[in-house]
């Protein structure tokens, strides 16, 4: 019997190399070429997607301000046991740091970080630094000197805030994002009711996104069914109308709804003309206006996955169900609806994830009680320049999106998602 493997190894090409080695080299070159084709996309995603997300995660726990501006105080306060105010060495370190920070003009950086923890800390720190820098002779007691400058340095909570901030990493922003904080002893407690805000914002964001998704499904399902049922020459024409919003700027579409829904807009004029309302209705700058604008903008993202799935459902299935005695409702529920579930799942997941990250539409069309989480992320990024808080909220939003995906995969299955 002839050994085929030994024959293959003994075969040689014209350049004297064994055929098996030649094939191995050819396969290696093929893989290198494939990797070279994918490499630009990989580096693009790495630079524009993965690295920003990693930096976002890092900024949510980064805490460099006190260590950079007040290094002596950060080191000295670690020996403080938290009972009563610190001793003379800590006050002396604080005076030395503030004197140097005044020269470097960096007191505001540390004050801004401490002000996140206790309101008014920044002005107290800047005022103390200004007066400390004017002292020319060495005082007998820095503790008495600083307490004489501002009596608030005699309160334990201010020193506890300094010690919490004097670490390279912190959970301050993540805790604040869910209305929690640490007390002077380091225990996690709930924030006072007047400061607790973000849990309500999270719930509001998820609820508004859910309502928008349900309405998009209710409005988009029959439209997608009609497009899938019509002849191609008609469905293609109507599909242009579905895609038309994509050709218009999001900002323009949002501003258009403000014009349409305002008290002097066309909707109120029609209601007054038909005597359906005696006074103009408040249809904008409230929750109703946000729902209308978001549903209009996100509706195509529901219709397209539904249409692509429905187009592949043979019409003969419904006719077969009718011929077997099922009425149209039973045939739809038992035959058509289950086959369209992949499109429903894809459309709902896509619309919901897009909705929870919306910013422009609620900011322009909604009122103060209709702002979603992305509004506060933008507020901390652009207005207060509080990158840590913005990152903390963004991390929780990212975590919520990942949890949503995991739950969806657990109960429905990502493998059931189909776009056609």
RODREN-868911 format. One record per residue (C-alpha): x, y, z; residue number from 1; residue in three letters. Coordinates in Angstrom, 1 decimal. Each point is the difference from the previous one (the first is absolute). Layout:
BEGIN
> X,Y,Z,NUM,ALA
...
***
This chain:
BEGIN
> 0.0,0.0,0.0,1,UNK
> 1.3,3.4,-1.0,2,UNK
> 0.5,2.5,2.9,3,UNK
> -1.6,3.2,-1.4,4,UNK
> 1.3,2.3,2.7,5,UNK
> 3.6,-1.1,-0.6,6,UNK
> -0.6,0.5,-3.8,7,UNK
> -1.3,3.5,0.6,8,UNK
> 3.1,0.8,2.1,9,UNK
> 2.3,-1.4,-2.6,10,UNK
> -1.5,2.1,-2.8,11,UNK
> 2.0,3.0,-0.9,12,UNK
> -0.7,3.1,-2.0,13,UNK
> 2.2,1.4,-2.8,14,UNK
> 2.1,2.0,2.5,15,UNK
> 0.9,-3.0,2.1,16,UNK
> -2.3,0.7,3.0,17,UNK
> -2.3,-2.8,1.3,18,UNK
> -3.6,0.5,-1.1,19,UNK
> -1.3,0.0,3.6,20,UNK
> 2.4,2.8,0.9,21,UNK
> -1.0,1.9,-3.1,22,UNK
> -3.7,-0.3,1.0,23,UNK
> 0.8,1.1,3.6,24,UNK
> 1.8,3.1,-1.3,25,UNK
> -2.9,0.9,-2.3,26,UNK
> -2.5,-0.3,2.8,27,UNK
> 2.2,2.2,2.2,28,UNK
> 0.2,2.6,-2.7,29,UNK
> -3.8,-0.1,-0.5,30,UNK
> -0.6,0.6,3.8,31,UNK
> 2.5,2.9,0.0,32,UNK
> -1.8,1.6,-3.0,33,UNK
> -3.3,-0.5,1.7,34,UNK
> 1.3,1.6,3.2,35,UNK
> 1.5,2.9,-2.0,36,UNK
> -3.5,0.6,-1.5,37,UNK
> -1.6,0.0,3.4,38,UNK
> 2.7,2.0,1.8,39,UNK
> -1.2,3.5,-1.1,40,UNK
> -3.5,-0.7,1.3,41,UNK
> 1.4,-1.4,3.2,42,UNK
> 2.2,3.0,0.7,43,UNK
> -2.9,2.3,-1.0,44,UNK
> -2.3,-1.6,2.6,45,UNK
> 2.8,-0.1,2.5,46,UNK
> 0.7,3.7,-0.3,47,UNK
> -3.5,1.3,-0.4,48,UNK
> -1.9,-2.5,2.2,49,UNK
> 1.9,-2.2,2.4,50,UNK
> 2.5,2.5,1.2,51,UNK
> -2.6,2.7,0.7,52,UNK
> -2.1,-2.5,2.0,53,UNK
> 3.1,-1.1,2.0,54,UNK
> 0.8,3.7,0.7,55,UNK
> -3.6,0.5,1.0,56,UNK
> 0.2,-2.8,2.5,57,UNK
> 3.3,1.3,1.3,58,UNK
> -1.3,3.6,0.4,59,UNK
> -2.9,-1.3,2.1,60,UNK
> 2.4,-1.1,2.8,61,UNK
> 3.0,2.3,-0.7,62,UNK
> 0.7,2.3,3.0,63,UNK
> 3.3,2.0,-0.6,64,UNK
> -0.8,3.5,1.2,65,UNK
> 0.8,-0.1,3.7,66,UNK
> 3.1,-2.2,-0.6,67,UNK
> 1.3,2.5,-2.5,68,UNK
> -0.8,3.3,1.8,69,UNK
> 0.2,-1.1,3.6,70,UNK
> 2.5,-2.9,0.2,71,UNK
> 1.3,0.7,3.5,72,UNK
> -3.6,0.2,1.4,73,UNK
> -1.0,-3.1,-1.8,74,UNK
> 2.9,-1.9,1.6,75,UNK
> -0.4,1.5,3.4,76,UNK
> -3.7,-0.6,0.3,77,UNK
> 0.3,-3.7,-0.5,78,UNK
> 1.1,-0.3,3.6,79,UNK
> -3.1,1.8,1.3,80,UNK
> -2.4,-2.4,1.8,81,UNK
> -3.1,2.0,-0.9,82,UNK
> -0.9,0.9,3.6,83,UNK
> 0.2,3.7,0.6,84,UNK
> 2.0,2.4,-2.2,85,UNK
> 3.5,-1.0,-1.1,86,UNK
> 3.1,1.0,1.9,87,UNK
> 2.6,2.7,-0.6,88,UNK
> 2.0,-1.9,-2.7,89,UNK
> -3.0,-0.2,-2.3,90,UNK
> -0.7,3.7,0.4,91,UNK
> 3.6,0.8,-0.7,92,UNK
> -0.1,-2.2,-3.1,93,UNK
> -3.2,1.8,-1.1,94,UNK
> 1.6,3.4,0.4,95,UNK
> 3.1,-1.0,-2.0,96,UNK
> -2.2,-1.4,-2.8,97,UNK
> -2.2,3.0,-0.1,98,UNK
> 3.0,2.4,-0.1,99,UNK
> 1.5,-1.9,-2.9,100,UNK
> -3.3,-0.4,-1.8,101,UNK
> -0.6,3.7,0.2,102,UNK
> 3.3,0.6,-1.8,103,UNK
> -0.9,-2.6,-2.6,104,UNK
> -3.6,1.3,-0.3,105,UNK
> -1.3,-3.6,0.5,106,UNK
> -2.1,0.5,3.1,107,UNK
> -3.2,0.2,-2.1,108,UNK
> 0.6,-3.5,-1.3,109,UNK
> 0.0,-1.6,3.4,110,UNK
> -2.8,2.3,1.2,111,UNK
> -2.2,-1.1,-3.0,112,UNK
> 0.5,-3.6,0.9,113,UNK
> -0.8,0.5,3.7,114,UNK
> -3.0,2.1,-0.9,115,UNK
> -1.6,-3.0,-1.7,116,UNK
> -0.1,-1.6,3.4,117,UNK
> -0.9,3.0,2.2,118,UNK
> -1.5,3.1,-1.5,119,UNK
> 2.0,3.1,0.9,120,UNK
> 3.3,-1.9,0.5,121,UNK
> 1.6,1.7,-3.0,122,UNK
> -0.5,3.6,1.4,123,UNK
> 1.2,-1.1,3.4,124,UNK
> 3.1,-1.6,-1.4,125,UNK
> 0.8,3.0,-2.3,126,UNK
> -0.6,2.5,2.9,127,UNK
> 2.3,-2.0,2.3,128,UNK
> 2.7,-0.2,-2.7,129,UNK
> -0.1,3.7,-0.6,130,UNK
> 0.5,0.8,3.7,131,UNK
> 2.6,-2.6,0.6,132,UNK
> 2.1,1.3,-2.9,133,UNK
> 0.1,3.4,1.6,134,UNK
> 1.5,-1.3,3.3,135,UNK
> 3.7,0.9,-0.1,136,UNK
> 1.2,-1.4,3.4,137,UNK
> -0.4,-3.6,1.2,138,UNK
> -2.9,-0.2,2.4,139,UNK
> 0.2,-1.8,3.3,140,UNK
> -2.9,-2.2,-0.9,141,UNK
> -1.4,-0.5,-3.6,142,UNK
> -3.0,-1.7,1.6,143,UNK
> -1.0,3.1,1.9,144,UNK
> 0.9,2.2,-3.0,145,UNK
> -2.2,-1.9,-2.5,146,UNK
> -2.9,-0.3,2.5,147,UNK
> 0.2,3.7,0.5,148,UNK
> -0.2,0.6,-3.7,149,UNK
> -3.1,-2.1,-0.4,150,UNK
> -1.8,-1.9,2.8,151,UNK
> -1.3,-2.6,-2.4,152,UNK
> 3.4,-1.6,0.1,153,UNK
> -1.0,-1.2,3.5,154,UNK
> -2.8,-2.2,-1.5,155,UNK
> 0.8,-3.6,-0.5,156,UNK
> -2.1,-0.4,-3.2,157,UNK
> 2.4,2.4,-1.9,158,UNK
> 3.0,-2.1,1.0,159,UNK
> -1.8,-3.2,-0.8,160,UNK
> -0.7,1.4,-3.5,161,UNK
> 3.7,0.8,-0.4,162,UNK
> 1.0,-3.5,1.0,163,UNK
> -2.5,-1.6,-2.4,164,UNK
> 1.3,2.1,-2.8,165,UNK
> 3.7,-0.7,0.8,166,UNK
> 0.1,-3.3,-1.8,167,UNK
> 0.9,-0.7,-3.7,168,UNK
> -3.3,-1.8,-0.6,169,UNK
> -3.4,0.7,1.4,170,UNK
> -3.6,-1.4,-0.2,171,UNK
> -1.4,3.5,0.7,172,UNK
> -1.3,0.5,-3.5,173,UNK
> -1.5,-3.4,-0.4,174,UNK
> -1.7,0.2,3.4,175,UNK
> -1.3,3.5,-0.7,176,UNK
> -1.5,-1.3,-3.3,177,UNK
> -2.3,-2.2,1.9,178,UNK
> -0.7,2.5,2.8,179,UNK
> 2.4,-1.5,2.5,180,UNK
> 3.0,1.5,1.9,181,UNK
> 2.4,-0.8,2.8,182,UNK
> -0.3,1.5,3.4,183,UNK
> 2.8,1.3,2.2,184,UNK
> 0.7,-3.6,1.2,185,UNK
> 0.1,-1.4,-3.6,186,UNK
> -3.3,-1.8,0.1,187,UNK
> -2.2,0.1,-3.1,188,UNK
> -3.3,1.9,0.7,189,UNK
> -2.8,1.4,-2.1,190,UNK
> 0.2,3.7,-0.9,191,UNK
> -2.5,2.4,1.5,192,UNK
> -3.3,0.2,-2.0,193,UNK
> 0.7,3.5,-1.1,194,UNK
> 3.2,-1.2,-1.8,195,UNK
> -1.3,-3.4,-1.2,196,UNK
> -0.7,0.3,-3.7,197,UNK
> 1.6,-2.5,-2.2,198,UNK
> -2.0,-3.1,0.9,199,UNK
> -3.1,1.9,-1.1,200,UNK
> 1.8,1.0,-3.2,201,UNK
> 0.9,-3.6,-0.7,202,UNK
> -3.5,-1.2,0.5,203,UNK
> -1.4,2.8,-2.1,204,UNK
> 2.5,-0.8,-2.8,205,UNK
> -0.9,-3.7,0.0,206,UNK
> -3.8,0.7,0.2,207,UNK
> 0.0,2.6,-2.8,208,UNK
> 2.1,-2.3,-2.2,209,UNK
> -2.4,-2.9,0.7,210,UNK
> -3.0,2.2,-1.0,211,UNK
> 1.6,1.2,-3.2,212,UNK
> 1.0,-3.6,-0.9,213,UNK
> -3.6,-1.3,0.5,214,UNK
> -1.5,2.8,-2.0,215,UNK
> 2.6,-0.6,-2.8,216,UNK
> -1.0,-3.6,-0.1,217,UNK
> -3.7,0.7,0.0,218,UNK
> 0.4,2.5,-2.8,219,UNK
> 2.7,-1.7,-1.9,220,UNK
> -1.3,-3.6,-0.2,221,UNK
> -3.0,0.7,-2.2,222,UNK
> 2.1,2.3,-2.2,223,UNK
> 2.6,-2.7,-0.4,224,UNK
> -2.7,-2.6,-0.8,225,UNK
> -1.5,2.2,-2.6,226,UNK
> 3.4,0.6,-1.6,227,UNK
> 0.7,-3.7,0.0,228,UNK
> -3.4,-0.8,-1.5,229,UNK
> -0.1,2.5,-2.8,230,UNK
> 1.5,-0.6,-3.5,231,UNK
> 3.6,1.1,-0.3,232,UNK
> -0.7,3.0,-2.2,233,UNK
> -2.3,1.5,2.7,234,UNK
> 2.0,-1.2,3.1,235,UNK
> 3.2,1.6,-1.4,236,UNK
> -1.8,3.3,-0.4,237,UNK
> -1.4,-0.1,3.6,238,UNK
> 3.4,-1.1,1.3,239,UNK
> 1.4,3.3,-1.2,240,UNK
> -2.4,1.8,2.3,241,UNK
> 1.1,-2.2,2.9,242,UNK
> 3.7,0.8,-0.7,243,UNK
> -0.7,3.7,-0.7,244,UNK
> 0.6,1.1,3.7,245,UNK
> 3.6,-1.4,-0.3,246,UNK
> 0.7,2.6,-2.6,247,UNK
> -0.9,2.8,2.4,248,UNK
> 2.1,1.3,2.9,249,UNK
> -1.0,-1.2,3.4,250,UNK
> 0.1,3.5,1.3,251,UNK
> -2.2,1.3,-2.8,252,UNK
> -2.6,-2.8,0.6,253,UNK
> 0.0,0.9,3.7,254,UNK
> -0.4,3.7,-0.6,255,UNK
> -2.8,-0.7,-2.4,256,UNK
> -2.0,-1.7,2.6,257,UNK
> 0.4,3.1,2.3,258,UNK
> -1.6,2.1,-2.8,259,UNK
> -2.8,-2.5,-0.7,260,UNK
> -0.9,-0.7,3.7,261,UNK
> 0.3,3.5,1.4,262,UNK
> -3.2,1.9,1.0,263,UNK
> 0.0,1.9,-3.3,264,UNK
> 0.9,-3.1,-1.9,265,UNK
> -2.0,-1.8,-2.7,266,UNK
> -1.3,-2.7,2.5,267,UNK
> -1.5,2.5,2.3,268,UNK
> -1.5,2.0,-2.9,269,UNK
> -1.7,-3.1,-1.3,270,UNK
> -1.4,-0.8,3.5,271,UNK
> -1.3,3.5,0.4,272,UNK
> -1.4,0.1,-3.6,273,UNK
> -1.9,-3.3,0.5,274,UNK
> -1.1,1.1,3.5,275,UNK
> 1.5,-3.1,1.6,276,UNK
> 1.7,2.4,2.5,277,UNK
> -1.0,3.4,1.2,278,UNK
> 3.6,1.0,1.0,279,UNK
> 3.4,-0.8,-1.5,280,UNK
> 1.5,-3.2,1.6,281,UNK
> 3.5,-0.2,1.5,282,UNK
> 1.4,-2.6,-2.4,283,UNK
> 3.7,0.8,0.2,284,UNK
> 2.6,0.5,2.7,285,UNK
> -1.6,-2.9,1.9,286,UNK
> 0.0,-3.8,0.0,287,UNK
> -2.6,-0.2,-2.9,288,UNK
> 2.3,2.0,-2.3,289,UNK
> 3.0,-2.2,0.8,290,UNK
> -2.0,-3.1,-0.8,291,UNK
> -1.3,1.3,-3.3,292,UNK
> 3.5,1.2,-1.2,293,UNK
> 1.8,-3.1,1.2,294,UNK
> -2.5,-2.4,-1.6,295,UNK
> 0.1,1.8,-3.3,296,UNK
> 3.9,-0.1,0.0,297,UNK
> 0.3,-3.6,1.1,298,UNK
> -2.9,-1.5,-1.9,299,UNK
> 2.1,-0.9,-3.1,300,UNK
> 2.4,-2.1,2.2,301,UNK
> -3.0,-2.1,0.9,302,UNK
> -1.5,-0.3,-3.4,303,UNK
> 3.1,-1.1,-1.9,304,UNK
> 0.8,-3.2,2.1,305,UNK
> -3.7,-0.9,0.0,306,UNK
> -0.2,0.5,-3.8,307,UNK
> 3.1,-2.0,-0.7,308,UNK
> -1.4,-3.0,2.0,309,UNK
> -3.6,0.2,-1.2,310,UNK
> 1.2,0.1,-3.6,311,UNK
> 1.4,-3.5,0.4,312,UNK
> -3.3,-1.4,1.4,313,UNK
> -1.8,-1.8,-2.8,314,UNK
> -3.6,1.2,-0.5,315,UNK
> -1.0,-3.6,-0.6,316,UNK
> 0.3,-0.7,3.7,317,UNK
> -3.0,2.3,0.8,318,UNK
> -2.0,-1.4,-2.8,319,UNK
> 0.7,-3.5,1.2,320,UNK
> -1.1,0.9,3.5,321,UNK
> -3.2,1.4,-1.4,322,UNK
> -0.7,-3.1,-2.1,323,UNK
> 0.4,-2.1,3.2,324,UNK
> -2.8,2.0,1.6,325,UNK
> 1.8,2.7,2.0,326,UNK
> -1.5,3.4,0.0,327,UNK
> 2.3,3.0,-0.9,328,UNK
> 0.7,0.9,3.7,329,UNK
> 0.9,-3.6,0.9,330,UNK
> 2.1,-0.4,-3.1,331,UNK
> 1.9,3.2,0.8,332,UNK
> 0.6,-1.0,3.6,333,UNK
> 1.0,-3.6,-0.6,334,UNK
> 1.8,0.3,-3.4,335,UNK
> 1.1,3.5,-0.9,336,UNK
> 0.9,1.6,3.3,337,UNK
> 2.4,-2.8,1.2,338,UNK
> 1.9,0.2,-3.3,339,UNK
> 0.3,3.8,0.3,340,UNK
> 1.4,-0.2,3.6,341,UNK
> 3.7,0.3,-1.1,342,UNK
> -0.9,3.3,-1.7,343,UNK
> -1.9,1.1,3.1,344,UNK
> 2.9,-0.9,2.3,345,UNK
> 2.6,1.8,-2.2,346,UNK
> -2.2,3.1,-0.4,347,UNK
> -0.8,0.3,3.7,348,UNK
> 3.6,-0.5,1.1,349,UNK
> 1.3,2.5,-2.5,350,UNK
> -2.6,2.6,0.8,351,UNK
> 0.3,-0.4,3.7,352,UNK
> 3.8,0.3,0.1,353,UNK
> -0.1,3.0,-2.3,354,UNK
> -2.7,1.6,2.2,355,UNK
> 1.7,-0.3,3.4,356,UNK
> 3.0,2.0,-1.5,357,UNK
> -2.1,2.8,-1.5,358,UNK
> 1.0,3.6,0.9,359,UNK
> -0.9,2.6,-2.7,360,UNK
> -3.7,-0.8,-0.3,361,UNK
> -0.9,0.0,3.8,362,UNK
> 2.3,3.0,0.5,363,UNK
> -1.8,2.1,-2.6,364,UNK
> -3.6,-1.3,0.1,365,UNK
> -0.3,-1.0,3.7,366,UNK
> -0.3,1.9,3.2,367,UNK
> 2.1,-0.2,3.1,368,UNK
> -1.7,-3.2,1.2,369,UNK
> 0.4,-1.7,-3.3,370,UNK
> 3.8,0.0,-0.3,371,UNK
> 1.6,-3.4,-0.4,372,UNK
> 3.4,-1.2,1.3,373,UNK
> 2.0,1.1,-3.0,374,UNK
> -1.0,3.6,0.7,375,UNK
> 1.7,-0.1,3.4,376,UNK
> 3.1,-1.7,-1.5,377,UNK
> 0.2,2.9,-2.5,378,UNK
> -0.6,2.5,2.8,379,UNK
> 2.9,-1.2,2.1,380,UNK
> 2.2,-0.3,-3.1,381,UNK
> -0.7,3.5,-1.5,382,UNK
> -1.2,2.2,2.8,383,UNK
> 1.6,-1.0,3.3,384,UNK
> 3.0,-1.8,-1.6,385,UNK
> -0.5,-2.8,2.5,386,UNK
> 1.5,-2.9,-2.0,387,UNK
> -0.1,-2.4,2.9,388,UNK
> -3.8,0.4,0.5,389,UNK
> -0.7,-0.1,-3.7,390,UNK
> 2.1,-3.2,-0.3,391,UNK
> -1.7,-1.5,3.0,392,UNK
> -3.5,0.5,-1.5,393,UNK
> 1.2,-1.2,-3.4,394,UNK
> 1.5,-3.2,1.5,395,UNK
> -3.3,-0.8,1.7,396,UNK
> -1.8,0.6,-3.3,397,UNK
> 2.4,-2.2,-1.8,398,UNK
> -0.5,-2.7,2.7,399,UNK
> -3.7,0.3,-0.3,400,UNK
> 0.3,-0.5,-3.8,401,UNK
> 2.2,-3.1,0.5,402,UNK
> -2.5,-1.4,2.6,403,UNK
> -2.8,0.6,-2.4,404,UNK
> 1.9,-1.9,-2.7,405,UNK
> 0.7,-2.9,2.3,406,UNK
> -3.6,-0.2,1.2,407,UNK
> -1.2,0.1,-3.6,408,UNK
> 2.5,-2.8,-1.0,409,UNK
> -1.1,-2.0,3.0,410,UNK
> -3.7,0.0,-0.6,411,UNK
> -0.3,0.5,-3.8,412,UNK
> 3.5,-0.8,-1.4,413,UNK
> 2.2,2.2,-2.2,414,UNK
> 0.1,-2.8,-2.6,415,UNK
> -3.7,0.8,-0.7,416,UNK
> 0.8,3.5,-1.1,417,UNK
> -0.3,0.2,-3.8,418,UNK
> 0.0,3.0,-2.3,419,UNK
> -1.2,-2.0,-3.0,420,UNK
***
